[in-house]
Amino acid sequence: MAKFFILSEKSGEASIYIRIQRRKTESRKALNIMVNTLLKTSDSDMWRAKVIGNTINDKYQRANGELFKKLFAIRDAVDNLIDTGVYDKQAINNVVANIAYKEAREQQEKERIKAEQEQLKERLSVLNYYREFYEGISNGDIRHGADKRYSAGSLKVWREFGRYLTDFCKGKHLTFDGIDKKVADGFSKYLENKRGLMSKTITKYVICFRKLCNAAAEEGLNHNAVSLKVWKERKVKDEQMRAATYLNEEELQALYDMPLTGERERTRDMFVLGTLLCQRYSDYMSLYKDNFAEPLEDGTPCCRLVQQKTGSSVVIPFYDDRMETICKKYGYNFPHISDIPLQSFNRYLKDIMKQLSDNVPSLNEMFTTILTAAERRSEQRYREYHDGADLFKRNEKGQPSRPKWDIITGHSARRSGITCLYNKHILTNREIMKISGHSSEIVFEHYIRTGNDEVAMSTARKLKSNHHEAI
């Protein structure tokens, strides 16, 4: 029969042990083991007075019902193990611990489950998941396509999207389960009405939201099928787009020949080089000597670079004497973004183009455009101090109209270069795309800014030529 006892002879708290004894029989050897029950009495003096051998004071037992309930359960469990021939000390200790710590372990399990549920709840928050997702694409843990890291340009778009998402979610706990058409439409209206973004830009961030929902679904965190279908890209009409023009060959040459000094000269030179390279501001303002170090196999000088926005590698041969002239002028030590930030670059460029328009009339051609949120705010302030007068000219339909020199920016270089190459009718689209770094012909064609009149004249020439040949 198992007996409970304590070893401590001191007063106060003491550990309780159980002694298991078995007489020797023909089928087993004698057994006399002591097992720590992992339970304690808070009053060892009272224990010694009330528990003597197998005799336990009834009143004391009732007063400590939970303690003795566990002790009896431990005794019975150990007895059962031994009766089935299990004498392994570790097995006995495991049985004891399972009973002694049952409540504590159950509580720990409840707390663990609760913590996991809270963590899951946090991840189901659209805003929290975005933060986790952005960290992943930033450090490379989350990739896309053929295991490609997100480019600097893509990270910038996602970072801006996060800024708008944070503001949109302010004051509400938006989860993926809560995304429906109303939420999707509300996000688009927020971008348009509160942030003043243009349709093309709104579509860009709507696509981000849709991709975020898809990413959460792939991780098993988003079970809301509706959230994958409610994001509608806006079809942007020409009148809803900001005017995007380009410099033709005559305008570009006039700009190249223009006598300038200082920052205005450096801005002009880099803009012309960027145009001839057909690259973005972020790429043509990040050029180093190493980009020009390795010529083509036939000895033709070229520029080799990896585009910051897409990560695409491009090789641009020197096909125009102005390219080499500008490179040698700077000894291949070019001004960079840190020297002339985009805002300053655009300011210098606008001053230059305005001055050039005095001698190049085509730069005064008016273009219907739309105003950015910042421009609308500027015009509103202007009206307050000028009796409601418009800051920007309007056409007969009341649409903002601006001269060509006023809408040329650092980003116009890429569009100008691509369109000028296209208008030469020497290279195929694919050959131009190899220079520009475009992988999609649809996107490439958006950069070609050949006017309707130019297309019509080209069409007329071809048709007339074919007609005369037929005669």
C-alpha positions as CSV (number, residue, x, y, z in Angstrom):
1,M,0.0,0.0,0.0
2,A,1.4,3.5,-0.9
3,K,2.1,5.8,1.9
4,F,2.4,9.7,1.8
5,F,5.1,11.4,3.9
6,I,7.3,14.4,4.1
7,L,11.1,14.4,4.7
8,S,11.5,17.9,6.1
9,E,11.7,18.2,9.9
10,K,11.3,21.9,9.7
11,S,8.1,23.9,10.1
12,G,6.4,25.5,7.1
13,E,6.2,24.3,3.5
14,A,7.4,20.8,2.6
15,S,7.4,18.5,-0.4
16,I,5.1,15.5,-0.2
17,Y,6.5,12.1,-1.3
18,I,4.9,8.7,-1.8
19,R,6.5,5.4,-0.9
20,I,5.5,2.3,-3.0
21,Q,6.4,-1.0,-1.6
22,R,5.8,-4.6,-2.9
23,R,6.7,-7.9,-1.4
24,K,8.8,-10.3,-3.4
25,T,6.8,-13.0,-5.2
26,E,7.7,-15.7,-7.7
27,S,6.9,-13.3,-10.6
28,R,8.6,-10.2,-9.3
29,K,11.3,-8.9,-7.1
30,A,10.8,-6.8,-3.9
31,L,10.0,-3.2,-4.5
32,N,10.6,-0.2,-2.3
33,I,10.6,3.2,-4.1
34,M,10.1,6.8,-3.1
35,V,8.5,9.2,-5.6
36,N,8.3,13.0,-5.3
37,T,4.6,13.9,-6.0
38,L,5.7,17.4,-6.9
39,L,3.0,18.6,-4.5
40,K,3.6,20.5,-1.2
41,T,1.9,21.1,2.1
42,S,2.1,24.6,3.4
43,D,2.2,23.4,7.1
44,S,4.6,20.5,7.7
45,D,3.8,20.5,11.5
46,M,0.1,20.0,10.8
47,W,0.9,17.3,8.2
48,R,2.9,15.3,10.7
49,A,0.1,15.6,13.2
50,K,-2.7,14.6,10.8
51,V,-1.1,12.1,8.4
52,I,0.4,9.1,10.1
53,G,1.3,6.2,7.9
54,N,-1.8,5.2,5.9
55,T,-4.1,7.0,8.3
56,I,-5.3,10.5,7.3
57,N,-7.4,12.6,9.6
58,D,-10.8,12.9,7.9
59,K,-11.4,16.6,8.8
60,Y,-7.9,17.5,7.6
61,Q,-8.5,15.5,4.3
62,R,-11.7,17.4,3.7
63,A,-10.1,20.7,4.4
64,N,-7.4,19.9,1.8
65,G,-9.7,18.2,-0.6
66,E,-8.0,19.3,-3.9
67,L,-4.5,18.4,-2.5
68,F,-5.5,14.9,-1.5
69,K,-7.6,14.4,-4.7
70,K,-4.3,14.8,-6.6
71,L,-2.3,12.7,-4.2
72,F,-4.8,9.8,-4.5
73,A,-4.8,10.1,-8.3
74,I,-1.0,10.0,-8.3
75,R,-0.9,7.0,-6.0
76,D,-3.4,5.1,-8.2
77,A,-1.6,6.0,-11.4
78,V,1.8,4.8,-10.1
79,D,0.2,1.6,-8.7
80,N,-1.3,0.9,-12.1
81,L,2.0,1.4,-13.8
82,I,3.8,-1.0,-11.4
83,D,1.0,-3.5,-11.6
84,T,1.5,-3.6,-15.4
85,G,5.2,-4.2,-15.0
86,V,6.4,-0.7,-15.6
87,Y,9.2,0.2,-13.2
88,D,10.9,2.9,-15.3
89,K,11.5,6.0,-13.1
90,Q,11.1,8.4,-16.0
91,A,7.7,6.9,-16.9
92,I,6.6,7.2,-13.3
93,N,7.8,10.8,-13.1
94,N,5.9,11.7,-16.3
95,V,2.7,10.3,-14.9
96,V,3.2,12.2,-11.6
97,A,3.9,15.5,-13.5
98,N,0.8,15.1,-15.7
99,I,-1.4,14.9,-12.6
100,A,0.4,17.4,-10.4
101,Y,0.7,20.0,-13.1
102,K,-2.6,19.3,-14.9
103,E,-4.2,22.6,-14.1
104,A,-1.1,24.6,-14.7
105,R,-0.5,22.9,-18.0
106,E,-4.1,23.3,-19.0
107,Q,-3.8,27.0,-18.1
108,Q,-0.6,27.3,-20.1
109,E,-2.3,25.6,-23.1
110,K,-5.2,28.0,-22.8
111,E,-2.9,30.9,-22.7
112,R,-0.9,29.5,-25.7
113,I,-4.1,29.1,-27.7
114,K,-5.3,32.5,-26.7
115,A,-1.9,34.1,-27.7
116,E,-2.0,32.3,-31.1
117,Q,-5.6,33.5,-31.6
118,E,-4.5,37.1,-30.7
119,Q,-1.6,36.8,-33.0
120,L,-3.8,35.5,-35.8
121,K,-6.3,38.3,-35.2
122,E,-3.5,40.8,-35.5
123,R,-2.3,39.3,-38.8
124,L,-5.9,39.3,-40.1
125,S,-5.8,43.1,-39.7
126,V,-5.2,44.5,-43.2
127,L,-2.9,47.2,-41.8
128,N,-0.8,44.8,-39.7
129,Y,-0.5,42.3,-42.5
130,Y,0.6,45.1,-44.8
131,R,3.4,46.0,-42.4
132,E,4.5,42.4,-42.2
133,F,4.3,42.1,-46.0
134,Y,6.3,45.3,-46.6
135,E,9.0,44.1,-44.3
136,G,9.2,40.9,-46.2
137,I,9.5,42.4,-49.6
138,S,12.1,44.9,-48.3
139,N,14.4,42.4,-46.7
140,G,14.0,39.8,-49.5
141,D,12.1,37.2,-47.6
142,I,9.1,37.7,-49.9
143,R,9.8,37.7,-53.6
144,H,7.9,37.6,-56.8
145,G,8.1,36.0,-60.3
146,A,11.1,33.8,-60.7
147,D,12.3,34.3,-57.2
148,K,13.1,38.0,-58.0
149,R,13.5,40.6,-55.3
150,Y,11.2,43.7,-55.5
151,S,12.9,46.6,-57.2
152,A,13.5,50.0,-55.6
153,G,10.8,51.4,-57.7
154,S,8.3,48.7,-56.6
155,L,9.2,49.2,-53.0
156,K,8.6,52.9,-53.3
157,V,5.1,52.2,-54.7
158,W,4.3,49.8,-51.9
159,R,5.6,52.3,-49.3
160,E,3.4,55.1,-50.7
161,F,0.5,52.6,-50.7
162,G,1.1,51.9,-47.1
163,R,1.0,55.6,-46.2
164,Y,-2.4,55.9,-47.8
165,L,-3.7,52.6,-46.4
166,T,-2.7,53.7,-42.8
167,D,-4.6,56.9,-43.2
168,F,-7.6,55.1,-44.8
169,C,-7.7,52.6,-41.9
170,K,-7.4,55.3,-39.2
171,G,-10.1,54.7,-36.5
172,K,-11.2,51.3,-37.7
173,H,-10.0,47.7,-37.4
174,L,-10.2,46.6,-41.0
175,T,-9.8,42.8,-41.6
176,F,-9.7,40.8,-44.8
177,D,-13.1,39.4,-43.8
178,G,-14.5,42.9,-43.8
179,I,-13.4,43.8,-47.3
180,D,-16.3,44.1,-49.8
181,K,-17.3,46.3,-52.7
182,K,-18.2,49.2,-50.3
183,V,-14.7,49.1,-48.8
184,A,-13.0,48.9,-52.2
185,D,-15.1,51.8,-53.6
186,G,-14.4,53.7,-50.4
187,F,-10.7,53.4,-50.8
188,S,-10.8,54.6,-54.4
189,K,-13.0,57.6,-53.4
190,Y,-10.6,58.4,-50.5
191,L,-7.7,58.5,-52.9
192,E,-9.6,60.7,-55.3
193,N,-11.5,63.1,-53.0
194,K,-9.3,63.3,-50.0
195,R,-5.8,62.8,-51.4
196,G,-6.5,64.4,-54.8
197,L,-4.8,61.6,-56.8
198,M,-5.3,61.2,-60.6
199,S,-7.0,58.1,-62.0
200,K,-3.8,56.5,-63.2
201,T,-2.3,56.8,-59.8
202,I,-5.4,55.5,-58.1
203,T,-5.4,52.4,-60.3
204,K,-1.8,51.8,-59.2
205,Y,-2.7,51.7,-55.5
206,V,-5.9,49.8,-56.1
207,I,-3.7,47.1,-57.7
208,C,-1.5,47.1,-54.6
209,F,-4.6,46.5,-52.4
210,R,-5.7,43.6,-54.6
211,K,-2.2,42.0,-54.6
212,L,-2.2,42.4,-50.8
213,C,-5.4,40.5,-50.5
214,N,-4.1,37.8,-52.8
215,A,-0.9,37.4,-50.8
216,A,-2.9,37.0,-47.6
217,A,-5.1,34.4,-49.3
218,E,-2.0,32.4,-50.4
219,E,-0.8,32.3,-46.8
220,G,-4.3,31.1,-45.7
221,L,-5.0,34.3,-43.8
222,N,-7.7,35.5,-46.2
223,H,-10.7,33.3,-46.8
224,N,-12.8,36.1,-48.2
225,A,-13.2,35.4,-51.9
226,V,-15.0,38.7,-52.3
227,S,-11.9,40.6,-51.3
228,L,-10.1,39.2,-54.4
229,K,-12.7,40.3,-56.9
230,V,-13.9,43.8,-55.9
231,W,-10.9,45.8,-57.0
232,K,-11.7,47.6,-60.3
233,E,-8.9,49.3,-62.2
234,R,-10.0,52.6,-63.7
235,K,-10.1,53.1,-67.4
236,V,-8.3,56.3,-67.9
237,K,-9.5,58.5,-70.7
238,D,-7.2,61.0,-72.4
239,E,-8.9,63.9,-70.8
240,Q,-8.3,62.4,-67.4
241,M,-4.6,62.1,-67.9
242,R,-1.9,64.7,-67.3
243,A,-0.5,65.9,-70.6
244,A,2.6,63.9,-71.5
245,T,4.5,65.4,-74.4
246,Y,8.1,65.0,-75.7
247,L,10.8,67.1,-77.3
248,N,11.2,66.4,-81.1
249,E,14.6,66.3,-82.8
250,E,14.5,70.0,-83.6
251,E,13.6,71.0,-80.1
252,L,16.2,68.6,-78.6
253,Q,19.0,70.0,-80.9
254,A,18.0,73.6,-80.0
255,L,18.2,72.7,-76.3
256,Y,21.6,71.0,-76.9
257,D,23.0,74.1,-78.7
258,M,21.7,76.5,-76.1
259,P,24.5,78.4,-74.2
260,L,24.1,77.8,-70.5
261,T,26.3,77.8,-67.4
262,G,26.3,76.3,-63.9
263,E,23.5,74.2,-62.6
264,R,21.3,75.0,-65.6
265,E,24.0,73.7,-67.9
266,R,24.4,70.5,-66.0
267,T,20.7,70.0,-65.9
268,R,20.4,70.5,-69.6
269,D,23.3,68.1,-70.4
270,M,21.9,65.3,-68.2
271,F,18.4,65.7,-69.6
272,V,19.8,65.4,-73.2
273,L,21.9,62.4,-72.3
274,G,18.9,60.8,-70.6
275,T,16.9,61.4,-73.7
276,L,19.5,59.8,-76.0
277,L,19.8,56.9,-73.6
278,C,15.9,56.6,-73.3
279,Q,16.2,56.1,-69.6
280,R,14.3,57.3,-66.5
281,Y,15.6,60.2,-64.3
282,S,16.5,57.7,-61.6
283,D,18.8,55.9,-64.0
284,Y,20.4,58.7,-66.1
285,M,21.1,60.6,-62.8
286,S,22.9,57.6,-61.3
287,L,25.5,57.0,-64.0
288,Y,29.2,56.3,-63.2
289,K,32.3,55.7,-65.3
290,D,31.8,52.0,-64.9
291,N,28.6,52.1,-66.8
292,F,30.7,53.0,-69.9
293,A,33.8,50.9,-69.3
294,E,33.0,47.9,-71.5
295,P,32.4,48.6,-75.2
296,L,30.6,46.2,-77.6
297,E,32.6,43.4,-79.3
298,D,33.1,45.6,-82.4
299,G,34.5,48.4,-80.3
300,T,31.3,50.6,-80.3
301,P,31.1,52.6,-77.1
302,C,28.0,51.8,-75.1
303,C,26.3,52.3,-71.7
304,R,25.4,49.3,-69.6
305,L,23.1,49.7,-66.6
306,V,20.6,47.9,-64.5
307,Q,17.4,49.9,-64.2
308,Q,16.5,50.9,-60.7
309,K,12.8,50.6,-61.1
310,T,12.6,47.2,-62.8
311,G,16.0,45.6,-62.3
312,S,16.2,45.1,-66.1
313,S,19.7,45.1,-67.7
314,V,20.0,47.3,-70.8
315,V,22.9,48.0,-73.2
316,I,22.6,51.2,-75.2
317,P,25.1,51.7,-78.0
318,F,26.4,55.2,-78.8
319,Y,24.4,55.9,-81.9
320,D,24.6,59.7,-81.6
321,D,27.7,61.9,-81.4
322,R,26.1,64.0,-78.7
323,M,26.2,61.0,-76.3
324,E,30.0,60.8,-76.5
325,T,30.5,64.5,-76.4
326,I,28.5,64.9,-73.2
327,C,30.3,62.0,-71.6
328,K,33.8,63.4,-72.5
329,K,32.7,66.8,-71.3
330,Y,32.3,65.5,-67.8
331,G,35.1,62.9,-68.0
332,Y,32.4,60.4,-67.2
333,N,32.0,62.0,-63.7
334,F,28.4,63.0,-64.0
335,P,26.1,65.0,-61.7
336,H,23.9,62.7,-59.6
337,I,20.5,62.8,-57.9
338,S,22.3,63.9,-54.7
339,D,23.7,66.9,-56.6
340,I,20.5,67.9,-58.3
341,P,17.4,66.4,-56.7
342,L,14.3,66.0,-59.0
343,Q,12.5,69.0,-57.6
344,S,15.5,71.3,-58.3
345,F,16.1,69.5,-61.6
346,N,12.6,70.2,-62.8
347,R,12.8,73.9,-61.6
348,Y,16.0,74.4,-63.6
349,L,14.6,72.6,-66.6
350,K,11.4,74.7,-66.6
351,D,13.4,77.9,-66.6
352,I,15.6,76.6,-69.4
353,M,12.6,75.5,-71.5
354,K,10.8,78.8,-71.0
355,Q,13.9,80.7,-72.1
356,L,14.2,78.4,-75.1
357,S,10.6,79.0,-76.1
358,D,11.5,82.5,-77.2
359,N,13.4,81.1,-80.1
360,V,11.6,77.8,-80.6
361,P,7.8,78.6,-81.1
362,S,6.7,75.0,-80.9
363,L,7.5,75.0,-77.2
364,N,4.6,77.5,-76.8
365,E,2.0,75.0,-78.1
366,M,-0.8,74.7,-75.6
367,F,-1.7,71.3,-74.2
368,T,-4.9,70.4,-72.3
369,T,-4.0,68.7,-69.1
370,I,-5.2,68.1,-65.5
371,L,-3.8,69.5,-62.4
372,T,-2.1,67.6,-59.6
373,A,-3.5,67.9,-56.0
374,A,-0.6,70.3,-55.2
375,E,-1.4,72.4,-58.2
376,R,-5.0,72.6,-57.3
377,R,-4.1,73.7,-53.8
378,S,-1.8,76.4,-55.3
379,E,-4.5,77.6,-57.6
380,Q,-7.0,77.8,-54.7
381,R,-4.6,79.9,-52.7
382,Y,-4.0,82.1,-55.8
383,R,-7.7,82.7,-56.3
384,E,-8.0,83.8,-52.7
385,Y,-5.5,86.7,-53.3
386,H,-6.5,87.5,-56.9
387,D,-10.3,87.9,-56.8
388,G,-11.0,84.3,-57.9
389,A,-8.8,84.5,-61.0
390,D,-7.4,81.2,-62.3
391,L,-3.7,80.5,-61.8
392,F,-3.6,78.3,-64.9
393,K,-5.1,79.1,-68.3
394,R,-8.3,77.4,-69.4
395,N,-9.5,76.4,-72.9
396,E,-13.0,77.1,-74.1
397,K,-14.2,74.0,-72.2
398,G,-12.8,75.3,-69.0
399,Q,-10.0,72.6,-69.0
400,P,-6.5,73.7,-67.7
401,S,-4.1,74.4,-70.6
402,R,-0.4,74.8,-70.3
403,P,2.4,75.5,-72.8
404,K,4.7,72.7,-73.8
405,W,7.7,74.3,-72.1
406,D,5.7,74.2,-68.8
407,I,5.0,70.5,-68.8
408,I,8.4,69.2,-69.8
409,T,10.0,67.5,-66.7
410,G,13.0,65.3,-65.9
411,H,10.7,62.3,-66.7
412,S,10.1,63.6,-70.2
413,A,13.6,62.5,-71.3
414,R,12.7,58.8,-71.5
415,R,9.5,59.6,-73.5
416,S,11.3,62.0,-75.8
417,G,14.1,59.5,-76.6
418,I,11.7,56.6,-77.3
419,T,9.5,58.7,-79.5
420,C,12.3,60.3,-81.4
421,L,13.8,56.8,-82.2
422,Y,10.4,55.6,-83.2
423,N,9.9,58.5,-85.5
424,K,13.1,57.8,-87.4
425,H,11.4,54.6,-88.7
426,I,14.8,52.8,-88.7
427,L,14.5,50.5,-85.7
428,T,11.8,48.0,-85.0
429,N,9.8,48.3,-81.8
430,R,11.7,45.4,-80.3
431,E,15.0,47.0,-81.0
432,I,13.9,50.2,-79.4
433,M,12.6,48.2,-76.4
434,K,16.0,46.6,-76.0
435,I,17.4,50.2,-75.5
436,S,14.5,51.4,-73.3
437,G,14.3,48.2,-71.2
438,H,10.6,47.6,-71.8
439,S,9.5,44.0,-71.7
440,S,5.9,44.7,-72.6
441,E,5.0,46.2,-76.0
442,I,1.7,47.6,-74.6
443,V,3.6,49.6,-71.9
444,F,6.2,50.6,-74.5
445,E,3.5,52.0,-76.8
446,H,2.3,54.2,-74.0
447,Y,5.6,56.0,-74.1
448,I,5.4,56.8,-77.8
449,R,3.9,60.3,-78.1
450,T,3.5,60.6,-81.8
451,G,0.6,63.0,-82.4
452,N,-2.5,62.1,-84.4
453,D,-1.5,64.5,-87.2
454,E,1.9,62.9,-87.5
455,V,0.3,59.4,-87.7
456,A,-2.2,60.7,-90.3
457,M,0.5,62.3,-92.5
458,S,2.6,59.1,-92.3
459,T,-0.5,57.0,-93.3
460,A,-1.2,59.4,-96.2
461,R,2.3,59.1,-97.5
462,K,2.2,55.3,-97.5
463,L,-1.2,55.1,-99.1
464,K,-0.3,57.7,-101.8
465,S,2.9,55.8,-102.5
466,N,1.1,52.5,-102.8
467,H,-1.5,54.2,-105.1
468,H,1.1,55.5,-107.5
469,E,2.8,52.2,-107.7
470,A,-0.5,50.5,-108.5
471,I,-1.1,53.0,-111.4
